[in-house]
């Protein structure tokens, strides 16, 4: 077997393995559009580069029919690929979105590694563990105590956890719907900044009639923001659109 054929076979195997794990990751941990919101593209490129490109390239370099150390060389390459893939998947798992939190006047996406372990132990049983299959929609309310509110604000200013990363302050989304509805912004305002808004919304809304009774709020991710379109009657998010909310 030539080294080119060996590298080609290795490439096909690597692509198949990487595709399986990446698709599973996207469907389970990063349902659309959270992959874009959380900036997963760069890490995905890194995973694909290490696993799909580097492995077959090393095979191309070391492969030689009859070489005594060839089985060891190939096993070492496969091991390094497995380590790189495992590390990449673990990193994606740790950074996965676990909660979409309504706080004040916007929705914010919270990643698993943004929530301190101590916060989970202080949360109610309903929010004491992190979701594994996509982010859960919740609300967050500041504590009634003014000193505690000030402490949260001060800590967030110096890099500490913000309200969105404090499960002890979470409440079911149902209980904050009246606040959500009261904070909704007009789609007309959005259209002034994004002229193609109406056509984009009509293509995304589950019910076209909703365009006349919906409002929007910013949905803020780690690397970008989008528009969450909310029904003014029910307070439910109908769809998320990749438009600038600001």
N, C-alpha and C positions, 0 to 999 in steps of 0.2 A: 504493500500500500504506500502510495506517495504521501509526503507530508501535507500536500495541498488537500488531498482527499480526506486525510485524517482531521485536518483543521476544519474542513467543511462539515464533516460528520459531527465534530465537537460543537461547531457553531449551531447546527440544527438542534442538537440536544439542549444546548444552553438557551436558545431562543424559546424552545418549548417549555422548559422548566421555569424560566423567568416570566414568560407570558402567563402561565398558570397561576403563579404566586401573585403577580402584579394585579391580574384581573380579580382574584379573590380578595386582595387587599382593597382595591378600589370599590368593589361591591359591598364589602362588609364594613370597612372602617371609614371610607371616604366617599359616600354616595354623592352624586352630583348635587350642587356645585361645590361641595366642601373641599375637594382636591385643589381647585383653583384658589379658593378663599384662604386655605392654609399654606399655600406655597409649596405644594408637594412636587412640583415639576422638577425643580433642581435636584432633589434627592432621588427622584425616579431616574433621572438621567445618569446620576452617579451609580445607582444600582445596576442599571442596564449596561453602563460602560464597563464596570468591573466584572460583571457576571457574563455578559454576552460578548464583549469585545476582547477583554484581556485574556480570558481563558483560552479561547481558540487561537489567539495570537501567540501565546506561550507554547501551545501545542505545535503550531507551525514552526516555531524556533527549535524545540527540543526533539521533535519526532524524527526518527531514523530507523528504518526497518532493520532488525537484528541487533539493535543497541541493547546491551545487557541491562542498563539502568532504566530502560524505557518504562516498564510497569511502575517503578517507583516514581519516576518523573511525572507520569500521567496521574498517578494517585495523589501526588503532592499538589498538582494543579487543581484537581477536582476538590481536594480538601480546602485549598485557599478560596476557590469559588464558593464553596458551601459556607465558609466563614464569612466572606464578604456579603453573601446573600442574607445570611442569618442576621448579621449586624444591621444591614439595611432595613430588613423587615422589622427588627426590634425597634430601630429608631423611628420608623413610620408608625409602629404601634404606640410608642411612648408619646408621639406628637399627634396622635389621632384626635379629631374633634369629639368631645364627649357630651357637651351641653351647648345648646343655643339659648342664651340667657337674655331675656328682656330686662333691661335696667334703665330707668329714667326715661330716655326718649329714643332708644335704639335697641336692636338685637346685637349681641356680641357672641362670637364663637369662642368657646373655651376648650383648650387642648388638655389632654390628660396630664402632661408634664407641667402645666401651669398651676395645678391645684396642689397645695402642700398636703402632705400626708396627715398632718395634725388637723387640718380642716375637715377631712373626711370623718375623723373620730368625733368631731363636735357636731356633725350634721345629724339630722333626724334619720331614722332607718331608711326612709324613702330615698334619701340622697347620700347614703353612706358608702356606696360602691359606685364605681365608674362603669357606664354602659360599654358594652363590647361591640355592638352592632349599630354604629352610626350615632349621631348626636341626638340627645333628648331635649325637647323644648320645655323650658321652665321660665319662671320669673324670679327676680331677686329684689328684695326690699331692704332698705337701710334699717338698722336697728333704731328703736325709739329713743334710746339714750343718746343725748347730744355729744357727750364726751367720746362714746364709742364711735359715733359717726365721724367725729373729727379725727380720731385715731386712724380710722380706715383711710380717710383722705390723705393724711400725712404720710402714712406708710406707702400708699400707692404712688405718691410723688417721688419717693426715693427708691422705687423699684420693687416695693412689696406687692403682695397680692391685692388686686382690686376686687370690687364687689362681685364681679363675674366669676372669680375664682374662689368664692367662699360658699361652699354648699350649705353651711349652717344658716345662710341667709336666703336659701332657695325656697320657693313656694311653688305649688302646682300652677301651670300656666293658666288654667281655668280661672284662678282667683285674681289674676292681674289683667284679664281681658278688658274690663272697663277702663283701666288706665291706658292700655294699648290703644283702644279706640279713641280715647280723648287726645292722644298724642299724634295721631295719624296726620301725615302731610298730604296735601292735595296732589293728585296726579297731574293736574294742570301746571303746577309749579315744576314738577319733574320734566314735563314736556318742554318747558321753556329752556331748560338746560340740555335736554336730549331730544332734538326734533323728531326722531324716529320712534319715540316712546310708544305711541298708540299702536303702531303696527307691530312693534316688538311684543307688547303686552297681549294683543289679540292672538298672536301666535303661541303664547305661553300659557294664557289663562285656561283653567279647566272649564270655565263658563264665560263665554264672551260677554254676557250681560253684566258680569261683575265689573267691567271697566267703568260703568257709570256709578257704581256705589263703593268702589274700593279707594283706599288710600295707601300710603307707603311709609316705611321707616327704613333707615339705613341698616344694613346687615354687615357688621364689621368682622372681618377675619384677620388672621395674623399678617397677611401680606397684601390683601386688597379688600375693598368694600363693594357690596352689591346692593340691590334694592329688594326688600321683602314686601310683596304686595299683599295687603291685608283687607279682608272683607269688613266693612264698617258695621255690618249687622251682627256677625258672629264673632269677630275678633280673631278668626283663624287666618293663618298664612295660606294663601292660595298657591302662590308660586314665588320663586326667587329669580330675578332677572339680572343679567350681567350689564348693569347700567351704573353710571356714577351717581350716587345718592346725594353728593354734596354740591 
